[in-house]
Structure formats: C-alpha cells, structure tokens
Amino acid sequence: MKKIGAKENSMIEHKMVSASIKNAQEKIEKKVLIEHTAQSQKEWMERNLPA
C-alpha cells in the first residue's frame, strides 16, 4: 500500500482484483473437505489446507 501511496486501511476496488480474490476463494473452498476452527488466518490455513 505504501508503494502506491495509499493508506494501509484504505479499500482497493477494481474488477480484476475482485475477480482474483473470488477465484482464489473458490479454489480454497474446493480444497477444504472438513473445516476446522482456528484462532488466526495462518492457523486456519495450516489446519484446513493440505501441505
């Protein structure tokens, strides 16, 4: 965010960014068979996605 001169908590809105995020979420959903709860995003990824 600093490189483009935007504040860290500002929103990014663009069709390409939104589409990329949606596609990534769909790929993750396909890989997760049984969802395990976690305390952080990192822990969730480690518990739910195969290595």
LUMPA-569418 format. One line per field, with one value per atom (N, C-alpha, C, O, CB): atom name; residue in one letter; x, y, z; residue number from 1. Coordinates in nm, 3 decimals, always signed. Each point is the difference from the previous one (the first is absolute). Glycine has a CB too. Layout:
BEGIN
name: c(CA, ...)
resn: c(a, ...)
xx: c(X, ...)
yy: c(Y, ...)
zz: c(Z, ...)
resi: c(NUM, ...)
***
This chain:
BEGIN
name: c(N, CA, C, O, CB, N, CA, C, O, CB, N, CA, C, O, CB, N, CA, C, O, CB, N, CA, C, O, CB, N, CA, C, O, CB, N, CA, C, O, CB, N, CA, C, O, CB, N, CA, C, O, CB, N, CA, C, O, CB, N, CA, C, O, CB, N, CA, C, O, CB, N, CA, C, O, CB, N, CA, C, O, CB, N, CA, C, O, CB, N, CA, C, O, CB, N, CA, C, O, CB, N, CA, C, O, CB, N, CA, C, O, CB, N, CA, C, O, CB, N, CA, C, O, CB, N, CA, C, O, CB, N, CA, C, O, CB, N, CA, C, O, CB, N, CA, C, O, CB, N, CA, C, O, CB, N, CA, C, O, CB, N, CA, C, O, CB, N, CA, C, O, CB, N, CA, C, O, CB, N, CA, C, O, CB, N, CA, C, O, CB, N, CA, C, O, CB, N, CA, C, O, CB, N, CA, C, O, CB, N, CA, C, O, CB, N, CA, C, O, CB, N, CA, C, O, CB, N, CA, C, O, CB, N, CA, C, O, CB, N, CA, C, O, CB, N, CA, C, O, CB, N, CA, C, O, CB, N, CA, C, O, CB, N, CA, C, O, CB, N, CA, C, O, CB, N, CA, C, O, CB, N, CA, C, O, CB, N, CA, C, O, CB, N, CA, C, O, CB, N, CA, C, O, CB)
resn: c(m, m, m, m, m, k, k, k, k, k, k, k, k, k, k, i, i, i, i, i, g, g, g, g, g, a, a, a, a, a, k, k, k, k, k, e, e, e, e, e, n, n, n, n, n, s, s, s, s, s, m, m, m, m, m, i, i, i, i, i, e, e, e, e, e, h, h, h, h, h, k, k, k, k, k, m, m, m, m, m, v, v, v, v, v, s, s, s, s, s, a, a, a, a, a, s, s, s, s, s, i, i, i, i, i, k, k, k, k, k, n, n, n, n, n, a, a, a, a, a, q, q, q, q, q, e, e, e, e, e, k, k, k, k, k, i, i, i, i, i, e, e, e, e, e, k, k, k, k, k, k, k, k, k, k, v, v, v, v, v, l, l, l, l, l, i, i, i, i, i, e, e, e, e, e, h, h, h, h, h, t, t, t, t, t, a, a, a, a, a, q, q, q, q, q, s, s, s, s, s, q, q, q, q, q, k, k, k, k, k, e, e, e, e, e, w, w, w, w, w, m, m, m, m, m, e, e, e, e, e, r, r, r, r, r, n, n, n, n, n, l, l, l, l, l, p, p, p, p, p, a, a, a, a, a)
xx: c(+0.083, -0.083, +0.087, -0.034, -0.147, +0.294, +0.088, +0.055, +0.016, +0.044, -0.032, +0.058, -0.093, +0.046, +0.082, -0.259, -0.095, -0.051, -0.084, +0.018, +0.115, -0.036, -0.137, -0.061, +0.202, -0.188, -0.131, +0.018, +0.102, -0.206, +0.005, +0.003, -0.020, -0.064, -0.023, +0.141, -0.003, -0.142, -0.025, +0.247, -0.313, -0.136, -0.098, -0.121, +0.169, +0.000, -0.090, -0.043, +0.072, +0.038, -0.228, -0.055, +0.059, +0.029, -0.241, +0.229, +0.044, -0.120, -0.053, +0.299, -0.288, -0.114, +0.038, +0.031, -0.191, +0.157, +0.024, -0.053, +0.011, +0.195, -0.263, -0.061, +0.102, -0.034, -0.127, +0.284, +0.102, +0.037, +0.018, +0.069, -0.074, +0.034, -0.114, +0.025, +0.118, -0.265, -0.115, -0.012, -0.027, -0.090, +0.138, -0.008, +0.110, -0.023, -0.079, +0.222, +0.111, -0.026, +0.029, +0.126, -0.209, -0.031, -0.109, +0.009, +0.055, -0.167, -0.109, +0.052, -0.037, -0.125, +0.247, +0.055, +0.085, -0.006, +0.003, +0.083, +0.084, -0.086, +0.030, +0.152, -0.288, -0.090, -0.067, -0.014, -0.026, +0.000, -0.064, +0.097, -0.039, -0.111, +0.277, +0.101, +0.020, +0.010, +0.104, -0.109, +0.017, -0.120, +0.016, +0.125, -0.262, -0.122, +0.001, -0.047, -0.078, +0.177, +0.005, +0.099, -0.020, -0.040, +0.166, +0.102, -0.040, +0.048, +0.122, -0.255, -0.038, -0.114, -0.110, +0.182, -0.044, -0.103, -0.080, -0.123, +0.268, -0.078, -0.064, +0.066, +0.121, -0.175, -0.025, +0.058, +0.023, -0.091, -0.024, +0.239, +0.037, +0.013, +0.053, +0.067, -0.166, +0.010, +0.145, +0.080, -0.318, +0.269, +0.135, -0.004, -0.099, +0.194, +0.014, +0.011, +0.051, -0.021, +0.061, +0.025, +0.054, -0.012, -0.029, +0.190, -0.140, -0.005, +0.109, -0.023, -0.072, +0.213, +0.113, -0.033, +0.024, +0.138, -0.215, -0.035, -0.111, +0.005, +0.060, -0.162, -0.107, +0.057, -0.038, -0.123, +0.251, +0.063, +0.074, -0.009, +0.031, +0.054, +0.076, -0.091, +0.032, +0.149, -0.292, -0.091, -0.088, -0.037, +0.039, -0.036, -0.101, +0.052, -0.071, -0.076, +0.265, +0.051, +0.111, +0.089, -0.148, +0.053, +0.105, +0.135, +0.008, -0.180, +0.275, +0.137, +0.049, +0.112, -0.065)
yy: c(-0.119, +0.119, +0.126, +0.100, -0.226, +0.119, +0.117, +0.033, +0.117, -0.174, -0.047, +0.022, +0.077, +0.077, -0.287, +0.191, +0.071, +0.128, +0.069, -0.287, +0.249, +0.124, -0.001, +0.105, +0.006, -0.229, -0.012, -0.032, -0.057, -0.019, +0.112, -0.033, -0.150, -0.064, +0.294, -0.285, -0.144, -0.055, -0.114, +0.134, +0.058, -0.050, +0.045, -0.014, +0.014, +0.054, +0.043, -0.119, -0.099, +0.326, -0.216, -0.108, +0.003, +0.106, -0.099, -0.125, -0.012, -0.053, -0.107, +0.065, +0.115, -0.043, +0.002, +0.104, -0.016, -0.206, -0.013, -0.136, -0.097, +0.248, -0.160, -0.126, -0.114, -0.112, +0.245, -0.105, -0.105, -0.051, -0.120, +0.222, -0.011, -0.039, -0.082, -0.105, +0.311, -0.160, -0.073, -0.138, -0.098, +0.315, -0.228, -0.129, -0.094, -0.120, +0.233, -0.060, -0.083, -0.054, -0.116, +0.249, -0.048, -0.042, -0.107, -0.101, +0.329, -0.207, -0.097, -0.135, -0.104, +0.291, -0.185, -0.125, -0.072, -0.122, +0.221, -0.024, -0.061, -0.062, -0.109, +0.275, -0.098, -0.053, -0.128, -0.095, +0.328, -0.238, -0.119, -0.118, -0.113, +0.259, -0.120, -0.106, -0.057, -0.121, +0.231, -0.022, -0.043, -0.081, -0.103, +0.304, -0.156, -0.072, -0.142, -0.093, +0.309, -0.235, -0.133, -0.091, -0.121, +0.223, -0.045, -0.080, -0.038, -0.101, +0.215, -0.035, -0.023, -0.102, +0.026, +0.208, -0.350, -0.104, +0.015, -0.002, -0.152, +0.169, +0.020, +0.122, +0.001, -0.252, +0.351, +0.124, -0.011, -0.033, +0.163, -0.101, +0.002, +0.145, +0.083, -0.307, +0.255, +0.137, +0.032, -0.090, +0.079, +0.139, +0.043, +0.139, +0.072, -0.212, +0.176, +0.128, +0.111, +0.118, -0.241, +0.087, +0.101, -0.051, -0.118, +0.201, +0.005, -0.039, -0.101, -0.098, +0.321, -0.200, -0.091, -0.140, -0.099, +0.293, -0.200, -0.128, -0.069, -0.122, +0.211, -0.013, -0.058, -0.063, -0.111, +0.281, -0.099, -0.052, -0.129, -0.097, +0.330, -0.235, -0.119, -0.119, -0.113, +0.262, -0.125, -0.108, -0.050, -0.117, +0.212, -0.007, -0.034, -0.030, -0.064, +0.203, -0.095, -0.025, -0.104, +0.006, +0.228, -0.329, -0.103, +0.061, +0.097, -0.269, +0.114, +0.051, -0.032, +0.036, -0.061)
zz: c(+0.000, +0.000, +0.000, -0.063, +0.184, -0.050, +0.004, -0.138, -0.035, +0.270, -0.314, -0.133, -0.092, -0.085, +0.113, -0.012, -0.086, +0.064, -0.058, -0.040, +0.217, +0.066, +0.067, +0.020, -0.185, +0.199, +0.065, +0.148, +0.041, -0.259, +0.295, +0.142, +0.017, -0.084, +0.146, +0.046, +0.021, +0.015, -0.039, +0.146, -0.052, +0.022, -0.108, +0.019, +0.224, -0.356, -0.105, -0.085, -0.012, +0.009, -0.056, -0.082, -0.140, -0.055, +0.188, -0.190, -0.139, -0.078, +0.032, +0.032, -0.164, -0.081, -0.147, -0.057, +0.230, -0.232, -0.143, -0.042, +0.075, -0.067, -0.125, -0.047, -0.003, +0.037, -0.173, +0.094, -0.008, +0.139, +0.019, -0.230, +0.308, +0.136, +0.060, +0.060, -0.034, -0.043, +0.053, -0.062, +0.071, -0.035, -0.165, -0.068, +0.047, +0.019, -0.219, +0.219, +0.048, +0.140, +0.029, -0.170, +0.227, +0.137, -0.003, +0.070, +0.020, -0.170, -0.010, -0.050, +0.054, -0.099, -0.057, -0.053, +0.104, +0.012, -0.242, +0.303, +0.104, +0.110, +0.048, -0.098, +0.090, +0.103, -0.048, +0.077, +0.008, -0.211, -0.055, -0.003, +0.028, -0.166, +0.104, -0.001, +0.141, +0.017, -0.213, +0.295, +0.138, +0.045, +0.065, -0.017, -0.082, +0.037, -0.055, +0.067, -0.062, -0.125, -0.061, +0.073, +0.004, -0.224, +0.278, +0.068, +0.142, +0.052, -0.191, +0.202, +0.139, +0.004, -0.049, +0.114, -0.006, +0.010, +0.128, -0.004, -0.130, +0.247, +0.129, +0.063, +0.020, +0.010, +0.000, +0.053, +0.151, +0.076, -0.258, +0.222, +0.141, +0.044, -0.074, +0.055, +0.138, +0.050, +0.038, +0.024, +0.060, -0.078, +0.034, +0.062, -0.010, -0.178, +0.253, +0.067, -0.093, +0.029, +0.183, -0.322, -0.092, -0.144, -0.022, +0.200, -0.272, -0.141, -0.031, -0.072, +0.012, +0.114, -0.023, +0.053, -0.068, +0.082, +0.106, +0.061, -0.082, -0.018, +0.247, -0.278, -0.081, -0.126, -0.037, +0.126, -0.154, -0.123, +0.029, -0.076, -0.014, +0.201, +0.035, +0.032, -0.036, +0.124, -0.023, +0.039, -0.114, -0.003, +0.230, -0.320, -0.099, -0.140, -0.078, +0.209, -0.164, -0.135, +0.003, +0.085, -0.151, -0.027, -0.003, -0.036, -0.075, +0.011, +0.116, -0.025, -0.138, -0.035, +0.275)
resi: c(1, 1, 1, 1, 1, 2, 2, 2, 2, 2, 3, 3, 3, 3, 3, 4, 4, 4, 4, 4, 5, 5, 5, 5, 5, 6, 6, 6, 6, 6, 7, 7, 7, 7, 7, 8, 8, 8, 8, 8, 9, 9, 9, 9, 9, 10, 10, 10, 10, 10, 11, 11, 11, 11, 11, 12, 12, 12, 12, 12, 13, 13, 13, 13, 13, 14, 14, 14, 14, 14, 15, 15, 15, 15, 15, 16, 16, 16, 16, 16, 17, 17, 17, 17, 17, 18, 18, 18, 18, 18, 19, 19, 19, 19, 19, 20, 20, 20, 20, 20, 21, 21, 21, 21, 21, 22, 22, 22, 22, 22, 23, 23, 23, 23, 23, 24, 24, 24, 24, 24, 25, 25, 25, 25, 25, 26, 26, 26, 26, 26, 27, 27, 27, 27, 27, 28, 28, 28, 28, 28, 29, 29, 29, 29, 29, 30, 30, 30, 30, 30, 31, 31, 31, 31, 31, 32, 32, 32, 32, 32, 33, 33, 33, 33, 33, 34, 34, 34, 34, 34, 35, 35, 35, 35, 35, 36, 36, 36, 36, 36, 37, 37, 37, 37, 37, 38, 38, 38, 38, 38, 39, 39, 39, 39, 39, 40, 40, 40, 40, 40, 41, 41, 41, 41, 41, 42, 42, 42, 42, 42, 43, 43, 43, 43, 43, 44, 44, 44, 44, 44, 45, 45, 45, 45, 45, 46, 46, 46, 46, 46, 47, 47, 47, 47, 47, 48, 48, 48, 48, 48, 49, 49, 49, 49, 49, 50, 50, 50, 50, 50, 51, 51, 51, 51, 51)
***
